[in-house]
Amino acid sequence: MVEVSVRNVKKSFGATEVLRGVDVLVPAGGFAVLVGPSGCGKSTLLRLLAGLEEVSAGTIHFGEREVTHLEPRERDIAMVFQSYALYPHLSVRDNLAFGLRLRKTDDAVIRQRVDEVAGMLGLGALLDRLPKALSGGQRQRVAMGRAIVRRPALFLFDEPLSNLDAALRAQVRVDIRRLHDQLGATSVYVTHDQVEAMTLADVMFVLNRGVVEQAGAPLTVYDAPATRFVAGFLGSPAMNFVQGVIEASGDQLRVRVGVGDESLPIPAGEFTSPALIPGLRVDVGVRPHDLVLAPPGAAAFELSVDYVELLGPEIQAHGALAGAPIVAALETQSNARKGDRIPLSVKRLQLFDAESGRSLR
């Protein structure tokens, strides 16, 4: 295992700046996920770690060793790609052994490692099959096995589950995390799927337009997003946003969101930014699961339901508030239906400066 340190790395393709000063620190043995929308630079950063692209500025260290300008073969890494990239004319056994044979590893060591990895991944009964005789999930396991037999210091995963259906993605996701815990090697994983990011990562790096907007443990980033972008990107259904204005109400601050004469209280002590003053324009963020049916007498606003998704364990009621679309994730027992006007209370809210997008916590 090895610590990975990316220091002020920039990458441009001609006049197009893809990475604009990225810092990433992955502890030895950690599982880091680079997550963000298409075009944010996450795959480019992974390719820089692998040595498949040249850094425009900045440095990359694996432990104490600088690898910024080393060739891929000198970095002791193994990469699992989005495409399985298996050799169609070779059996599973020979696909697993291919990299070791290129390195002229002893045949006895190759047999021992291939059998070990095949047992680890449940491929023992498939070793003599060709890739065309395997399912998508089995092919991805072979691709992972080919990386594991190398016993590298660093595993790199480039959206390896994108070609699988939903059920297989869930299963292989569990396999990847279980293997990481078993092997103890450092892993860096790229995805645009927030579920993969939240469930796999020890530390998560949310990228947007070539910079890291926030880094931290998944639940920390989810509960306390540093920017409006991070808040809106993480979470399914996505966070609701409504424009508001901070008001003074005695000794307490409230935020008016255009719901008649009502305004929402700001929890004392939870938002401490000195920028939070009366008159400030803000974006109010509320996760759908933080909207609940209001008990009698509680502060509430009415949501006019224009569409309902019935998902079994919950109902997602769609409507609008102050001109902004709103989704409330309610218990099935709420019986919300299209055309209803339902009273909702806010359990927790987020506030972001309307101009900078920064959190006001």
N, C-alpha and C positions, 0 to 999 in steps of 0.2 A: 504494500500500500504506500501511497505517496501523497503529500500535500500538493495541491494545485493552486498556484498564485498567478493571477492575471493582473497586470499593473498598467493602468492607463493605456490600454490597447486601442488602437485606431486602425480602421481598414477602409480603404477607398478603392473603388473600381473606376478608374478614370476620374471624372469630376464628381462622381456619385459617392458620397460619404455614407458608408453602411454602419460602421461602428465609430462612435464619437467619444472615445475615452472611457472604456469599460474597465471596472475593477471587480474581480471575482476571487474569493478565497474559499477553497474547498478543503476542509480538514482531512488528514490522512484517514482513510477508511470510511469517509462520509459519502452519502448519496445526495448529489446536487442535481436539481432540475432547472434548466433554462426554459422559461415559459413566456409566451407572448404571441401576438397575432402574426400572421404571415407578413414577411418583410421587415420584421423588427430587428433582425441580425442574429438570431439565436443559432441558426445552422451555420452561418459564416463563422461565428465564434467557435463552434465545435470543430469546424474544419481547420481553424487556426491552431487549436489544441492538438489536432492530429498531424499538423504539418502539411496539410493538403493545400493551404493557401499561405501566402507570405504576409507577415504583419507589416502594416504601413508605418506604425509607430507604437512604442510601448514594449513591454517585455512579458515573457511567459516563463515561469519557473515550475519545475516538478521537484519538490523538496528544495534542496540547496542548489540544484543543477539548473542553469538557465538553458532552455530548449528552444528559444525564440527562432533560431535559424537552423535548427537541426532537421535532418531528413526524417520522414515518418518512421523508417526502420530503426532509427537511433533513439526513439522516444519510449520504447517499451510500453506501447499502447495496443489495444485491440478494439476494433470498431464494429458495431452491429448497425447495418443500414436499414433504411425503410424498405428497400427491395431486398429479397432474401439473398440474392447474388450467389446462389448455389451453382455448382458445375453440374449441368443436366446429365452428362454421360458418366458421372461418378456416383457410386453408391454413397449412402449416408456415412458409412465407415470411412470411405476414402475422402469425402468432403471434410469430415472432422479431422482427418490426419493430414490434409494437404499442406497446411502451413508448417506443421512440424517437419514434414518431409523436405520442404524447401530449405529448412534450416539444418538439414542433414542430421536430425535427431536420431538416436539409436532406435532400432525397430522395436526392441523390448519396451523401451520407455513410451514409444508411440502407442503400442497395444495397451499398455497399462493406463495411460491417460485417456485414450478413447473409450475404453471400457468403463473407467471411472465416471467420465462425463456422461456417457450414455445411460448409466444407471441413475445418475443425478437428475437427468432430464426425462427419464422414462422412454428412452429411445432404444433400449436393448433389443426389443423384438423387431426393430426397423432397420438395423444396421446394414442389411444386404439389399434394401430397396433403393430404387432410383428416386430422385426428387419428385418426378411426375406422379409417383404412386403415393405421395404424402398429401395430407390436408394442409391448409394454410398455417394452422397453429403448429403442426409438426415441422413444417419447413422453417418457421421462425425459431423453433427450439434447436434445429440443426444449426441455423445461423448463429445463435447464441453459443451453442456448444463449440463451434469452430473458434469462437473468441476465447472461451473458457480454457480450452486445452492448452492455449498459449501461456496461461498463468501470467498475464501482464500485470504491471503495477497500476494501470489505469484502464478502465472500461469506458468507451464512448458509445452512446446510443443515439442514433439519429432517427427520431420518430419511428421506432421499430414496430409499432402496433397499428399503423395507419391502414395497412392492407387487410386487417382482420375485421370480422364482424363483431358486433357488440359483445356477444357472449364470450367469444374467444379473447377479445381484448381484456375483459375482466379477468379471465383465467391466466393469461400469459402475464398480465400485470402482477398478479400475485406471485407467479413463478419468478419473475425478475427480481422482485424485492426479497423473496426467500433465498434466491441464489446469492444476492448481494450479501445478506446477513451471514450466509454460510461461508462464502469465500473471503469476506473481509477486505476485498480490494476497494479502492476508490472508484466511484462511478460518477459520470456526468451524462445527463440524460436530457435530450431536447424534445419538446412537445409543444403543440398549441392547445392541447386538451387539459383543461384545468383540473379535471378529475384525476388524471394521471399524475399531474403535478402535486396535488394535495395528498394523494394516497402514497406516493412513492418517496417523496423528498424528506431528507433530514433538514436540508436548507434549500430554499427556493429563491431564484433570481428572476424577477419580473422585468422583461425588457420591453421597451417601446421606443421606436425610432432611433435605434442605435445606442441607447443608454440604459443602464439599470435603474429603473424607477424605484425599486424597493427590493431588499434582500432580507431573509430571515426564515424562521421556522414557519411552516405553512399556516398553522392556526393563528400565529401572531400576525402574519401578513393579512390573513382573512379578517381577523377581528379588528385590527387597527391599521387599515390601509393608509399609506402616506400621501397618496394622491387620488384625485377623482378617477384617473385612468385605472389604477390598480383596483379601486373599489368596484368599478364597473366591469372590469375584466374577470375578476374572480367571483364565483357564485353562480348557481343555476337554480331557479331563474336569476337573471341579472338584477343587480341592485336598482331600485327605483330612484330617480332623481327629480326633484322639484326645485324651482328657483324660489328664493326667499330673501327676507330682509330682517336683520337683527333689530329687536326693539327692547327698550328698557321697561320693566314692569315692577316698580318698587325697587327692591334690592336684587331682583332676579332678571336675567336676560331670557327673552323668548324669541322665537323666530316665526315671523308671519309668512304664510305660504299661500295667501289668497283664498282662504276658505272662509268666506263670510267675515264675521268678526272674530273668528277663532285664530289662535296661534299656538304653536307647540312650545312647551317649556324646555329649556336647555338644562340638563342635569347639572347641579352644582358640583364643581370640582372635576367633572369629567372632561371639560373643554377649558384649557388654561392658556391658550394662545393670547398674547397681548393685543393681537390684531382684532380680537373678537369684541367689537364695540358697536353701540347702536348706530344704525344707518348702513352697516356693512352689507353688501350684497353677497349672498352665499348660495351654494348648491347644497340642498338637503338630501342626504342619501338614506334610504331605508330599505333593508333587505326584505324581500317578500315574506320570509318566515318571521320577521319582526312586526308584521301587521296582524293583529288578532281581533276577533270579535269583541267589541267593547262591552263590559258589564254595565248594568244600569247605573247611571250617575257618574261614570268615568268620562274623562275628556275624550272626545271622539270627533271624527269627521265621517260624512256619509260618502260611500263609494257607490256610484251607479254602475252596476255590472252589465257590460255589453257582450261578454263572451266568457264561457266557463270551460276549463279543461278538467275532466274527471280522470284522475291518475291512480285511483285505488286508495292508497293511504292518505291522499290529500286532494283538495280541490284548489286549482289555481284560477282565481277570479280576476278578470281583466276589466279595467275601467280607466278613468282619467281623473286627475286632480290638478287644478290650476293650469289646465291645458297640457299637462304632461301625462303620458301613459303610465298606468299603475298596475302592478300585479300583486295580489295578496295570496300567499300560500296558506290555506286554511284547512282545518281538520274536516274530514268527510262529513262528520256530524253537523257541520254548519249548514248543510243543505242549500248553499248559495246557488241561485239560478239566474239565468239571463233575465234582465229587467228588474231584478231586486235592487233595493237601496239598502246597503248594509252599513251599520255603524262600526268603525274600526278605531282601535287605539294603537299607538306606536310604542313598542317595548323598548326599542333602542334606535338611535339615529346617529348619522355621521354628518359633519359639517365641513365643507370645503370652500375656500375662497373662490368666488366666481371668476376672478381674473387669472390667478396663478394656478388654480386647481389643487393647491396644497391643503393638507388636512389642518384643521384649526384646533386639534387636540393639544 
